Amino acid sequence: MTATETTGTTKTKPTTSTRKARLDLVTPWREGYDAMLAFDRAVGECSLDENLRNLLKQRASQLNGCAYCLDMHAKDARAAGESQQRYDVLQAWREVDLFSERERAALALTEAITLVADGHVPDEVVDAARVHFNERELAELVFTVVVINSWNRIAITSRIPLPPA
C-alpha cells in the first residue's frame, strides 16, 4: 500500500522516505567526488546570475528526471527569490512570456547540451546564445549545464533519496 491508498475509511499518513541510496559513490572513490565538488564550486563562483544558474539547473534536471536535483534546485531558487510561477511553467518556457530573451537563449542551449544525443548542439542555438552572452559567460553557461548534468547522472545512478520536506 502507498501513502495515498486507503483501507476502509482511514487514510495512512505520508511518511518520510526511508529509501537508501543504491550506490555509495563517495566513500569508495573520494577523489572523484572531491573533483566534482571542485567543479561545482567553480561554477558556483562564476559571473552568471544565481537565478539564471538555478533556472538552468532546474531545466536540465527536469529533462533528466532527477528528483533529488529538482527538489534541491527548486528550494535554492525560491530561497533566492525566484517566482514560483516561473518554476511551475518552466517545462513550457517557450509558451509563456515569463522569461527574458537572454534566459530563453540560455534555456535553449541547456536543452541542446542536455539532450546532446538528439542532434548534438545546433549552430543556431549557440549563435542565439552568443547574442546575449559574451565569450566568458557562454563558457560559464556551458560548464553550468555540464556540471548539473553530471550531478543528475550521479544522483540518478546512485538513487539518492529525497531529503525530508
Chimera marker file (.cmm) of the C-alpha trace (Angstrom):
<marker_set name="trace">
<marker id="1" x="0.000" y="0.000" z="0.000" r="1" g="1" b="0" radius="0.5"/>
<marker id="2" x="1.199" y="3.523" z="-0.771" r="1" g="1" b="0" radius="0.5"/>
<marker id="3" x="0.861" y="6.561" z="1.459" r="1" g="1" b="0" radius="0.5"/>
<marker id="4" x="-2.144" y="7.747" z="-0.580" r="1" g="1" b="0" radius="0.5"/>
<marker id="5" x="-4.109" y="4.484" z="-0.614" r="1" g="1" b="0" radius="0.5"/>
<marker id="6" x="-6.887" y="3.936" z="1.873" r="1" g="1" b="0" radius="0.5"/>
<marker id="7" x="-8.040" y="0.989" z="3.885" r="1" g="1" b="0" radius="0.5"/>
<marker id="8" x="-11.685" y="1.291" z="4.789" r="1" g="1" b="0" radius="0.5"/>
<marker id="9" x="-12.265" y="4.895" z="5.837" r="1" g="1" b="0" radius="0.5"/>
<marker id="10" x="-8.839" y="5.534" z="7.382" r="1" g="1" b="0" radius="0.5"/>
<marker id="11" x="-6.106" y="7.134" z="5.297" r="1" g="1" b="0" radius="0.5"/>
<marker id="12" x="-2.492" y="6.352" z="6.011" r="1" g="1" b="0" radius="0.5"/>
<marker id="13" x="-0.270" y="9.349" z="6.568" r="1" g="1" b="0" radius="0.5"/>
<marker id="14" x="2.605" y="10.118" z="4.186" r="1" g="1" b="0" radius="0.5"/>
<marker id="15" x="5.907" y="9.218" z="5.749" r="1" g="1" b="0" radius="0.5"/>
<marker id="16" x="9.420" y="10.422" z="5.203" r="1" g="1" b="0" radius="0.5"/>
<marker id="17" x="11.223" y="8.217" z="2.731" r="1" g="1" b="0" radius="0.5"/>
<marker id="18" x="13.312" y="5.516" z="4.327" r="1" g="1" b="0" radius="0.5"/>
<marker id="19" x="14.756" y="4.640" z="0.952" r="1" g="1" b="0" radius="0.5"/>
<marker id="20" x="18.518" y="4.329" z="0.928" r="1" g="1" b="0" radius="0.5"/>
<marker id="21" x="20.898" y="5.214" z="-1.868" r="1" g="1" b="0" radius="0.5"/>
<marker id="22" x="21.541" y="2.337" z="-4.254" r="1" g="1" b="0" radius="0.5"/>
<marker id="23" x="25.270" y="3.086" z="-4.579" r="1" g="1" b="0" radius="0.5"/>
<marker id="24" x="27.753" y="4.899" z="-2.407" r="1" g="1" b="0" radius="0.5"/>
<marker id="25" x="29.819" y="6.882" z="-4.894" r="1" g="1" b="0" radius="0.5"/>
<marker id="26" x="31.625" y="8.970" z="-2.284" r="1" g="1" b="0" radius="0.5"/>
<marker id="27" x="33.387" y="6.548" z="0.065" r="1" g="1" b="0" radius="0.5"/>
<marker id="28" x="34.924" y="4.163" z="-2.482" r="1" g="1" b="0" radius="0.5"/>
<marker id="29" x="36.458" y="6.971" z="-4.592" r="1" g="1" b="0" radius="0.5"/>
<marker id="30" x="36.636" y="10.161" z="-2.584" r="1" g="1" b="0" radius="0.5"/>
<marker id="31" x="38.974" y="11.800" z="-5.121" r="1" g="1" b="0" radius="0.5"/>
<marker id="32" x="36.321" y="11.566" z="-7.840" r="1" g="1" b="0" radius="0.5"/>
<marker id="33" x="33.679" y="13.082" z="-5.590" r="1" g="1" b="0" radius="0.5"/>
<marker id="34" x="36.044" y="15.838" z="-4.464" r="1" g="1" b="0" radius="0.5"/>
<marker id="35" x="36.780" y="16.652" z="-8.119" r="1" g="1" b="0" radius="0.5"/>
<marker id="36" x="33.025" y="17.010" z="-8.754" r="1" g="1" b="0" radius="0.5"/>
<marker id="37" x="32.712" y="19.268" z="-5.725" r="1" g="1" b="0" radius="0.5"/>
<marker id="38" x="35.585" y="21.436" z="-7.011" r="1" g="1" b="0" radius="0.5"/>
<marker id="39" x="33.954" y="21.635" z="-10.455" r="1" g="1" b="0" radius="0.5"/>
<marker id="40" x="30.620" y="22.567" z="-8.870" r="1" g="1" b="0" radius="0.5"/>
<marker id="41" x="32.289" y="25.175" z="-6.643" r="1" g="1" b="0" radius="0.5"/>
<marker id="42" x="33.970" y="26.801" z="-9.661" r="1" g="1" b="0" radius="0.5"/>
<marker id="43" x="30.628" y="27.006" z="-11.460" r="1" g="1" b="0" radius="0.5"/>
<marker id="44" x="29.036" y="28.430" z="-8.303" r="1" g="1" b="0" radius="0.5"/>
<marker id="45" x="31.610" y="31.216" z="-8.294" r="1" g="1" b="0" radius="0.5"/>
<marker id="46" x="31.174" y="32.188" z="-11.955" r="1" g="1" b="0" radius="0.5"/>
<marker id="47" x="29.794" y="35.561" z="-13.006" r="1" g="1" b="0" radius="0.5"/>
<marker id="48" x="26.399" y="34.271" z="-14.174" r="1" g="1" b="0" radius="0.5"/>
<marker id="49" x="23.452" y="35.430" z="-12.099" r="1" g="1" b="0" radius="0.5"/>
<marker id="50" x="22.418" y="32.914" z="-9.430" r="1" g="1" b="0" radius="0.5"/>
<marker id="51" x="18.790" y="32.965" z="-10.583" r="1" g="1" b="0" radius="0.5"/>
<marker id="52" x="19.854" y="32.109" z="-14.135" r="1" g="1" b="0" radius="0.5"/>
<marker id="53" x="22.062" y="29.276" z="-12.897" r="1" g="1" b="0" radius="0.5"/>
<marker id="54" x="19.198" y="27.905" z="-10.790" r="1" g="1" b="0" radius="0.5"/>
<marker id="55" x="16.866" y="28.096" z="-13.781" r="1" g="1" b="0" radius="0.5"/>
<marker id="56" x="19.300" y="26.143" z="-15.960" r="1" g="1" b="0" radius="0.5"/>
<marker id="57" x="19.882" y="23.533" z="-13.264" r="1" g="1" b="0" radius="0.5"/>
<marker id="58" x="16.157" y="23.069" z="-12.844" r="1" g="1" b="0" radius="0.5"/>
<marker id="59" x="15.518" y="22.712" z="-16.580" r="1" g="1" b="0" radius="0.5"/>
<marker id="60" x="18.323" y="20.179" z="-17.074" r="1" g="1" b="0" radius="0.5"/>
<marker id="61" x="17.092" y="18.238" z="-14.043" r="1" g="1" b="0" radius="0.5"/>
<marker id="62" x="13.564" y="18.202" z="-15.490" r="1" g="1" b="0" radius="0.5"/>
<marker id="63" x="14.859" y="16.796" z="-18.762" r="1" g="1" b="0" radius="0.5"/>
<marker id="64" x="16.929" y="14.180" z="-16.945" r="1" g="1" b="0" radius="0.5"/>
<marker id="65" x="14.199" y="13.261" z="-14.462" r="1" g="1" b="0" radius="0.5"/>
<marker id="66" x="16.389" y="13.776" z="-11.409" r="1" g="1" b="0" radius="0.5"/>
<marker id="67" x="14.008" y="14.086" z="-8.450" r="1" g="1" b="0" radius="0.5"/>
<marker id="68" x="16.770" y="14.841" z="-5.940" r="1" g="1" b="0" radius="0.5"/>
<marker id="69" x="18.139" y="17.730" z="-8.007" r="1" g="1" b="0" radius="0.5"/>
<marker id="70" x="14.662" y="19.045" z="-8.890" r="1" g="1" b="0" radius="0.5"/>
<marker id="71" x="13.848" y="19.249" z="-5.198" r="1" g="1" b="0" radius="0.5"/>
<marker id="72" x="17.158" y="20.854" z="-4.239" r="1" g="1" b="0" radius="0.5"/>
<marker id="73" x="17.277" y="23.467" z="-7.003" r="1" g="1" b="0" radius="0.5"/>
<marker id="74" x="13.629" y="24.484" z="-6.608" r="1" g="1" b="0" radius="0.5"/>
<marker id="75" x="14.315" y="25.132" z="-2.922" r="1" g="1" b="0" radius="0.5"/>
<marker id="76" x="17.514" y="27.059" z="-3.786" r="1" g="1" b="0" radius="0.5"/>
<marker id="77" x="15.652" y="29.146" z="-6.360" r="1" g="1" b="0" radius="0.5"/>
<marker id="78" x="12.793" y="30.014" z="-4.011" r="1" g="1" b="0" radius="0.5"/>
<marker id="79" x="15.292" y="30.953" z="-1.296" r="1" g="1" b="0" radius="0.5"/>
<marker id="80" x="16.996" y="33.274" z="-3.807" r="1" g="1" b="0" radius="0.5"/>
<marker id="81" x="13.660" y="34.966" z="-4.545" r="1" g="1" b="0" radius="0.5"/>
<marker id="82" x="12.645" y="33.186" z="-7.743" r="1" g="1" b="0" radius="0.5"/>
<marker id="83" x="8.975" y="33.265" z="-8.695" r="1" g="1" b="0" radius="0.5"/>
<marker id="84" x="7.071" y="30.051" z="-8.062" r="1" g="1" b="0" radius="0.5"/>
<marker id="85" x="5.056" y="30.712" z="-11.217" r="1" g="1" b="0" radius="0.5"/>
<marker id="86" x="8.167" y="30.651" z="-13.407" r="1" g="1" b="0" radius="0.5"/>
<marker id="87" x="9.153" y="27.281" z="-11.956" r="1" g="1" b="0" radius="0.5"/>
<marker id="88" x="5.622" y="25.965" z="-12.359" r="1" g="1" b="0" radius="0.5"/>
<marker id="89" x="5.736" y="26.659" z="-16.122" r="1" g="1" b="0" radius="0.5"/>
<marker id="90" x="9.448" y="26.140" z="-16.760" r="1" g="1" b="0" radius="0.5"/>
<marker id="91" x="8.822" y="22.967" z="-18.733" r="1" g="1" b="0" radius="0.5"/>
<marker id="92" x="6.779" y="25.073" z="-21.190" r="1" g="1" b="0" radius="0.5"/>
<marker id="93" x="9.112" y="28.097" z="-21.234" r="1" g="1" b="0" radius="0.5"/>
<marker id="94" x="8.654" y="28.621" z="-24.970" r="1" g="1" b="0" radius="0.5"/>
<marker id="95" x="4.898" y="29.079" z="-24.495" r="1" g="1" b="0" radius="0.5"/>
<marker id="96" x="4.911" y="31.905" z="-21.925" r="1" g="1" b="0" radius="0.5"/>
<marker id="97" x="6.224" y="35.455" z="-21.663" r="1" g="1" b="0" radius="0.5"/>
<marker id="98" x="7.821" y="34.992" z="-18.229" r="1" g="1" b="0" radius="0.5"/>
<marker id="99" x="11.399" y="34.555" z="-19.464" r="1" g="1" b="0" radius="0.5"/>
<marker id="100" x="13.703" y="37.162" z="-20.965" r="1" g="1" b="0" radius="0.5"/>
<marker id="101" x="15.352" y="36.688" z="-24.354" r="1" g="1" b="0" radius="0.5"/>
<marker id="102" x="18.654" y="36.080" z="-22.539" r="1" g="1" b="0" radius="0.5"/>
<marker id="103" x="17.049" y="33.367" z="-20.391" r="1" g="1" b="0" radius="0.5"/>
<marker id="104" x="15.404" y="31.832" z="-23.456" r="1" g="1" b="0" radius="0.5"/>
<marker id="105" x="18.751" y="31.615" z="-25.234" r="1" g="1" b="0" radius="0.5"/>
<marker id="106" x="20.293" y="30.000" z="-22.150" r="1" g="1" b="0" radius="0.5"/>
<marker id="107" x="17.399" y="27.558" z="-21.787" r="1" g="1" b="0" radius="0.5"/>
<marker id="108" x="17.627" y="26.547" z="-25.449" r="1" g="1" b="0" radius="0.5"/>
<marker id="109" x="21.352" y="25.902" z="-25.040" r="1" g="1" b="0" radius="0.5"/>
<marker id="110" x="20.706" y="23.975" z="-21.823" r="1" g="1" b="0" radius="0.5"/>
<marker id="111" x="18.243" y="21.722" z="-23.615" r="1" g="1" b="0" radius="0.5"/>
<marker id="112" x="20.591" y="21.161" z="-26.562" r="1" g="1" b="0" radius="0.5"/>
<marker id="113" x="23.510" y="20.241" z="-24.286" r="1" g="1" b="0" radius="0.5"/>
<marker id="114" x="21.370" y="18.047" z="-22.034" r="1" g="1" b="0" radius="0.5"/>
<marker id="115" x="19.793" y="16.255" z="-24.992" r="1" g="1" b="0" radius="0.5"/>
<marker id="116" x="23.036" y="16.127" z="-26.992" r="1" g="1" b="0" radius="0.5"/>
<marker id="117" x="22.243" y="12.678" z="-28.399" r="1" g="1" b="0" radius="0.5"/>
<marker id="118" x="19.146" y="14.112" z="-30.111" r="1" g="1" b="0" radius="0.5"/>
<marker id="119" x="21.084" y="16.123" z="-32.679" r="1" g="1" b="0" radius="0.5"/>
<marker id="120" x="24.155" y="17.474" z="-30.960" r="1" g="1" b="0" radius="0.5"/>
<marker id="121" x="24.236" y="21.206" z="-30.201" r="1" g="1" b="0" radius="0.5"/>
<marker id="122" x="22.975" y="23.060" z="-33.291" r="1" g="1" b="0" radius="0.5"/>
<marker id="123" x="24.917" y="26.089" z="-34.540" r="1" g="1" b="0" radius="0.5"/>
<marker id="124" x="21.788" y="28.251" z="-34.419" r="1" g="1" b="0" radius="0.5"/>
<marker id="125" x="21.363" y="27.537" z="-30.699" r="1" g="1" b="0" radius="0.5"/>
<marker id="126" x="24.957" y="28.560" z="-29.956" r="1" g="1" b="0" radius="0.5"/>
<marker id="127" x="24.660" y="31.599" z="-32.244" r="1" g="1" b="0" radius="0.5"/>
<marker id="128" x="21.474" y="32.706" z="-30.440" r="1" g="1" b="0" radius="0.5"/>
<marker id="129" x="23.266" y="32.421" z="-27.086" r="1" g="1" b="0" radius="0.5"/>
<marker id="130" x="26.185" y="34.480" z="-28.425" r="1" g="1" b="0" radius="0.5"/>
<marker id="131" x="23.799" y="37.404" z="-28.953" r="1" g="1" b="0" radius="0.5"/>
<marker id="132" x="23.114" y="37.531" z="-25.192" r="1" g="1" b="0" radius="0.5"/>
<marker id="133" x="26.329" y="36.238" z="-23.607" r="1" g="1" b="0" radius="0.5"/>
<marker id="134" x="29.952" y="37.273" z="-24.034" r="1" g="1" b="0" radius="0.5"/>
<marker id="135" x="32.561" y="34.544" z="-24.564" r="1" g="1" b="0" radius="0.5"/>
<marker id="136" x="33.317" y="34.101" z="-20.869" r="1" g="1" b="0" radius="0.5"/>
<marker id="137" x="29.620" y="33.987" z="-19.932" r="1" g="1" b="0" radius="0.5"/>
<marker id="138" x="28.978" y="31.496" z="-22.712" r="1" g="1" b="0" radius="0.5"/>
<marker id="139" x="31.732" y="29.250" z="-21.332" r="1" g="1" b="0" radius="0.5"/>
<marker id="140" x="30.285" y="29.633" z="-17.827" r="1" g="1" b="0" radius="0.5"/>
<marker id="141" x="26.839" y="28.756" z="-19.153" r="1" g="1" b="0" radius="0.5"/>
<marker id="142" x="28.140" y="25.600" z="-20.847" r="1" g="1" b="0" radius="0.5"/>
<marker id="143" x="30.007" y="24.491" z="-17.721" r="1" g="1" b="0" radius="0.5"/>
<marker id="144" x="26.929" y="25.204" z="-15.568" r="1" g="1" b="0" radius="0.5"/>
<marker id="145" x="24.908" y="22.855" z="-17.770" r="1" g="1" b="0" radius="0.5"/>
<marker id="146" x="27.665" y="20.237" z="-17.847" r="1" g="1" b="0" radius="0.5"/>
<marker id="147" x="28.042" y="20.174" z="-14.063" r="1" g="1" b="0" radius="0.5"/>
<marker id="148" x="24.308" y="19.818" z="-13.391" r="1" g="1" b="0" radius="0.5"/>
<marker id="149" x="24.062" y="17.068" z="-15.984" r="1" g="1" b="0" radius="0.5"/>
<marker id="150" x="26.929" y="15.308" z="-14.204" r="1" g="1" b="0" radius="0.5"/>
<marker id="151" x="25.220" y="15.671" z="-10.806" r="1" g="1" b="0" radius="0.5"/>
<marker id="152" x="21.932" y="14.444" z="-12.310" r="1" g="1" b="0" radius="0.5"/>
<marker id="153" x="23.639" y="11.321" z="-13.577" r="1" g="1" b="0" radius="0.5"/>
<marker id="154" x="25.360" y="10.721" z="-10.239" r="1" g="1" b="0" radius="0.5"/>
<marker id="155" x="22.130" y="11.197" z="-8.258" r="1" g="1" b="0" radius="0.5"/>
<marker id="156" x="20.047" y="9.061" z="-10.616" r="1" g="1" b="0" radius="0.5"/>
<marker id="157" x="22.613" y="6.259" z="-10.804" r="1" g="1" b="0" radius="0.5"/>
<marker id="158" x="23.199" y="6.163" z="-7.058" r="1" g="1" b="0" radius="0.5"/>
<marker id="159" x="19.469" y="6.703" z="-6.437" r="1" g="1" b="0" radius="0.5"/>
<marker id="160" x="19.948" y="9.362" z="-3.777" r="1" g="1" b="0" radius="0.5"/>
<marker id="161" x="16.710" y="9.647" z="-1.782" r="1" g="1" b="0" radius="0.5"/>
<marker id="162" x="14.902" y="12.949" z="-1.298" r="1" g="1" b="0" radius="0.5"/>
<marker id="163" x="15.651" y="14.705" z="1.972" r="1" g="1" b="0" radius="0.5"/>
<marker id="164" x="12.735" y="15.303" z="4.353" r="1" g="1" b="0" radius="0.5"/>
<marker id="165" x="10.425" y="18.134" z="3.286" r="1" g="1" b="0" radius="0.5"/>
<link id1="1" id2="2" r="1" g="1" b="0" radius="0.2"/>
<link id1="2" id2="3" r="1" g="1" b="0" radius="0.2"/>
<link id1="3" id2="4" r="1" g="1" b="0" radius="0.2"/>
<link id1="4" id2="5" r="1" g="1" b="0" radius="0.2"/>
<link id1="5" id2="6" r="1" g="1" b="0" radius="0.2"/>
<link id1="6" id2="7" r="1" g="1" b="0" radius="0.2"/>
<link id1="7" id2="8" r="1" g="1" b="0" radius="0.2"/>
<link id1="8" id2="9" r="1" g="1" b="0" radius="0.2"/>
<link id1="9" id2="10" r="1" g="1" b="0" radius="0.2"/>
<link id1="10" id2="11" r="1" g="1" b="0" radius="0.2"/>
<link id1="11" id2="12" r="1" g="1" b="0" radius="0.2"/>
<link id1="12" id2="13" r="1" g="1" b="0" radius="0.2"/>
<link id1="13" id2="14" r="1" g="1" b="0" radius="0.2"/>
<link id1="14" id2="15" r="1" g="1" b="0" radius="0.2"/>
<link id1="15" id2="16" r="1" g="1" b="0" radius="0.2"/>
<link id1="16" id2="17" r="1" g="1" b="0" radius="0.2"/>
<link id1="17" id2="18" r="1" g="1" b="0" radius="0.2"/>
<link id1="18" id2="19" r="1" g="1" b="0" radius="0.2"/>
<link id1="19" id2="20" r="1" g="1" b="0" radius="0.2"/>
<link id1="20" id2="21" r="1" g="1" b="0" radius="0.2"/>
<link id1="21" id2="22" r="1" g="1" b="0" radius="0.2"/>
<link id1="22" id2="23" r="1" g="1" b="0" radius="0.2"/>
<link id1="23" id2="24" r="1" g="1" b="0" radius="0.2"/>
<link id1="24" id2="25" r="1" g="1" b="0" radius="0.2"/>
<link id1="25" id2="26" r="1" g="1" b="0" radius="0.2"/>
<link id1="26" id2="27" r="1" g="1" b="0" radius="0.2"/>
<link id1="27" id2="28" r="1" g="1" b="0" radius="0.2"/>
<link id1="28" id2="29" r="1" g="1" b="0" radius="0.2"/>
<link id1="29" id2="30" r="1" g="1" b="0" radius="0.2"/>
<link id1="30" id2="31" r="1" g="1" b="0" radius="0.2"/>
<link id1="31" id2="32" r="1" g="1" b="0" radius="0.2"/>
<link id1="32" id2="33" r="1" g="1" b="0" radius="0.2"/>
<link id1="33" id2="34" r="1" g="1" b="0" radius="0.2"/>
<link id1="34" id2="35" r="1" g="1" b="0" radius="0.2"/>
<link id1="35" id2="36" r="1" g="1" b="0" radius="0.2"/>
<link id1="36" id2="37" r="1" g="1" b="0" radius="0.2"/>
<link id1="37" id2="38" r="1" g="1" b="0" radius="0.2"/>
<link id1="38" id2="39" r="1" g="1" b="0" radius="0.2"/>
<link id1="39" id2="40" r="1" g="1" b="0" radius="0.2"/>
<link id1="40" id2="41" r="1" g="1" b="0" radius="0.2"/>
<link id1="41" id2="42" r="1" g="1" b="0" radius="0.2"/>
<link id1="42" id2="43" r="1" g="1" b="0" radius="0.2"/>
<link id1="43" id2="44" r="1" g="1" b="0" radius="0.2"/>
<link id1="44" id2="45" r="1" g="1" b="0" radius="0.2"/>
<link id1="45" id2="46" r="1" g="1" b="0" radius="0.2"/>
<link id1="46" id2="47" r="1" g="1" b="0" radius="0.2"/>
<link id1="47" id2="48" r="1" g="1" b="0" radius="0.2"/>
<link id1="48" id2="49" r="1" g="1" b="0" radius="0.2"/>
<link id1="49" id2="50" r="1" g="1" b="0" radius="0.2"/>
<link id1="50" id2="51" r="1" g="1" b="0" radius="0.2"/>
<link id1="51" id2="52" r="1" g="1" b="0" radius="0.2"/>
<link id1="52" id2="53" r="1" g="1" b="0" radius="0.2"/>
<link id1="53" id2="54" r="1" g="1" b="0" radius="0.2"/>
<link id1="54" id2="55" r="1" g="1" b="0" radius="0.2"/>
<link id1="55" id2="56" r="1" g="1" b="0" radius="0.2"/>
<link id1="56" id2="57" r="1" g="1" b="0" radius="0.2"/>
<link id1="57" id2="58" r="1" g="1" b="0" radius="0.2"/>
<link id1="58" id2="59" r="1" g="1" b="0" radius="0.2"/>
<link id1="59" id2="60" r="1" g="1" b="0" radius="0.2"/>
<link id1="60" id2="61" r="1" g="1" b="0" radius="0.2"/>
<link id1="61" id2="62" r="1" g="1" b="0" radius="0.2"/>
<link id1="62" id2="63" r="1" g="1" b="0" radius="0.2"/>
<link id1="63" id2="64" r="1" g="1" b="0" radius="0.2"/>
<link id1="64" id2="65" r="1" g="1" b="0" radius="0.2"/>
<link id1="65" id2="66" r="1" g="1" b="0" radius="0.2"/>
<link id1="66" id2="67" r="1" g="1" b="0" radius="0.2"/>
<link id1="67" id2="68" r="1" g="1" b="0" radius="0.2"/>
<link id1="68" id2="69" r="1" g="1" b="0" radius="0.2"/>
<link id1="69" id2="70" r="1" g="1" b="0" radius="0.2"/>
<link id1="70" id2="71" r="1" g="1" b="0" radius="0.2"/>
<link id1="71" id2="72" r="1" g="1" b="0" radius="0.2"/>
<link id1="72" id2="73" r="1" g="1" b="0" radius="0.2"/>
<link id1="73" id2="74" r="1" g="1" b="0" radius="0.2"/>
<link id1="74" id2="75" r="1" g="1" b="0" radius="0.2"/>
<link id1="75" id2="76" r="1" g="1" b="0" radius="0.2"/>
<link id1="76" id2="77" r="1" g="1" b="0" radius="0.2"/>
<link id1="77" id2="78" r="1" g="1" b="0" radius="0.2"/>
<link id1="78" id2="79" r="1" g="1" b="0" radius="0.2"/>
<link id1="79" id2="80" r="1" g="1" b="0" radius="0.2"/>
<link id1="80" id2="81" r="1" g="1" b="0" radius="0.2"/>
<link id1="81" id2="82" r="1" g="1" b="0" radius="0.2"/>
<link id1="82" id2="83" r="1" g="1" b="0" radius="0.2"/>
<link id1="83" id2="84" r="1" g="1" b="0" radius="0.2"/>
<link id1="84" id2="85" r="1" g="1" b="0" radius="0.2"/>
<link id1="85" id2="86" r="1" g="1" b="0" radius="0.2"/>
<link id1="86" id2="87" r="1" g="1" b="0" radius="0.2"/>
<link id1="87" id2="88" r="1" g="1" b="0" radius="0.2"/>
<link id1="88" id2="89" r="1" g="1" b="0" radius="0.2"/>
<link id1="89" id2="90" r="1" g="1" b="0" radius="0.2"/>
<link id1="90" id2="91" r="1" g="1" b="0" radius="0.2"/>
<link id1="91" id2="92" r="1" g="1" b="0" radius="0.2"/>
<link id1="92" id2="93" r="1" g="1" b="0" radius="0.2"/>
<link id1="93" id2="94" r="1" g="1" b="0" radius="0.2"/>
<link id1="94" id2="95" r="1" g="1" b="0" radius="0.2"/>
<link id1="95" id2="96" r="1" g="1" b="0" radius="0.2"/>
<link id1="96" id2="97" r="1" g="1" b="0" radius="0.2"/>
<link id1="97" id2="98" r="1" g="1" b="0" radius="0.2"/>
<link id1="98" id2="99" r="1" g="1" b="0" radius="0.2"/>
<link id1="99" id2="100" r="1" g="1" b="0" radius="0.2"/>
<link id1="100" id2="101" r="1" g="1" b="0" radius="0.2"/>
<link id1="101" id2="102" r="1" g="1" b="0" radius="0.2"/>
<link id1="102" id2="103" r="1" g="1" b="0" radius="0.2"/>
<link id1="103" id2="104" r="1" g="1" b="0" radius="0.2"/>
<link id1="104" id2="105" r="1" g="1" b="0" radius="0.2"/>
<link id1="105" id2="106" r="1" g="1" b="0" radius="0.2"/>
<link id1="106" id2="107" r="1" g="1" b="0" radius="0.2"/>
<link id1="107" id2="108" r="1" g="1" b="0" radius="0.2"/>
<link id1="108" id2="109" r="1" g="1" b="0" radius="0.2"/>
<link id1="109" id2="110" r="1" g="1" b="0" radius="0.2"/>
<link id1="110" id2="111" r="1" g="1" b="0" radius="0.2"/>
<link id1="111" id2="112" r="1" g="1" b="0" radius="0.2"/>
<link id1="112" id2="113" r="1" g="1" b="0" radius="0.2"/>
<link id1="113" id2="114" r="1" g="1" b="0" radius="0.2"/>
<link id1="114" id2="115" r="1" g="1" b="0" radius="0.2"/>
<link id1="115" id2="116" r="1" g="1" b="0" radius="0.2"/>
<link id1="116" id2="117" r="1" g="1" b="0" radius="0.2"/>
<link id1="117" id2="118" r="1" g="1" b="0" radius="0.2"/>
<link id1="118" id2="119" r="1" g="1" b="0" radius="0.2"/>
<link id1="119" id2="120" r="1" g="1" b="0" radius="0.2"/>
<link id1="120" id2="121" r="1" g="1" b="0" radius="0.2"/>
<link id1="121" id2="122" r="1" g="1" b="0" radius="0.2"/>
<link id1="122" id2="123" r="1" g="1" b="0" radius="0.2"/>
<link id1="123" id2="124" r="1" g="1" b="0" radius="0.2"/>
<link id1="124" id2="125" r="1" g="1" b="0" radius="0.2"/>
<link id1="125" id2="126" r="1" g="1" b="0" radius="0.2"/>
<link id1="126" id2="127" r="1" g="1" b="0" radius="0.2"/>
<link id1="127" id2="128" r="1" g="1" b="0" radius="0.2"/>
<link id1="128" id2="129" r="1" g="1" b="0" radius="0.2"/>
<link id1="129" id2="130" r="1" g="1" b="0" radius="0.2"/>
<link id1="130" id2="131" r="1" g="1" b="0" radius="0.2"/>
<link id1="131" id2="132" r="1" g="1" b="0" radius="0.2"/>
<link id1="132" id2="133" r="1" g="1" b="0" radius="0.2"/>
<link id1="133" id2="134" r="1" g="1" b="0" radius="0.2"/>
<link id1="134" id2="135" r="1" g="1" b="0" radius="0.2"/>
<link id1="135" id2="136" r="1" g="1" b="0" radius="0.2"/>
<link id1="136" id2="137" r="1" g="1" b="0" radius="0.2"/>
<link id1="137" id2="138" r="1" g="1" b="0" radius="0.2"/>
<link id1="138" id2="139" r="1" g="1" b="0" radius="0.2"/>
<link id1="139" id2="140" r="1" g="1" b="0" radius="0.2"/>
<link id1="140" id2="141" r="1" g="1" b="0" radius="0.2"/>
<link id1="141" id2="142" r="1" g="1" b="0" radius="0.2"/>
<link id1="142" id2="143" r="1" g="1" b="0" radius="0.2"/>
<link id1="143" id2="144" r="1" g="1" b="0" radius="0.2"/>
<link id1="144" id2="145" r="1" g="1" b="0" radius="0.2"/>
<link id1="145" id2="146" r="1" g="1" b="0" radius="0.2"/>
<link id1="146" id2="147" r="1" g="1" b="0" radius="0.2"/>
<link id1="147" id2="148" r="1" g="1" b="0" radius="0.2"/>
<link id1="148" id2="149" r="1" g="1" b="0" radius="0.2"/>
<link id1="149" id2="150" r="1" g="1" b="0" radius="0.2"/>
<link id1="150" id2="151" r="1" g="1" b="0" radius="0.2"/>
<link id1="151" id2="152" r="1" g="1" b="0" radius="0.2"/>
<link id1="152" id2="153" r="1" g="1" b="0" radius="0.2"/>
<link id1="153" id2="154" r="1" g="1" b="0" radius="0.2"/>
<link id1="154" id2="155" r="1" g="1" b="0" radius="0.2"/>
<link id1="155" id2="156" r="1" g="1" b="0" radius="0.2"/>
<link id1="156" id2="157" r="1" g="1" b="0" radius="0.2"/>
<link id1="157" id2="158" r="1" g="1" b="0" radius="0.2"/>
<link id1="158" id2="159" r="1" g="1" b="0" radius="0.2"/>
<link id1="159" id2="160" r="1" g="1" b="0" radius="0.2"/>
<link id1="160" id2="161" r="1" g="1" b="0" radius="0.2"/>
<link id1="161" id2="162" r="1" g="1" b="0" radius="0.2"/>
<link id1="162" id2="163" r="1" g="1" b="0" radius="0.2"/>
<link id1="163" id2="164" r="1" g="1" b="0" radius="0.2"/>
<link id1="164" id2="165" r="1" g="1" b="0" radius="0.2"/>
</marker_set>
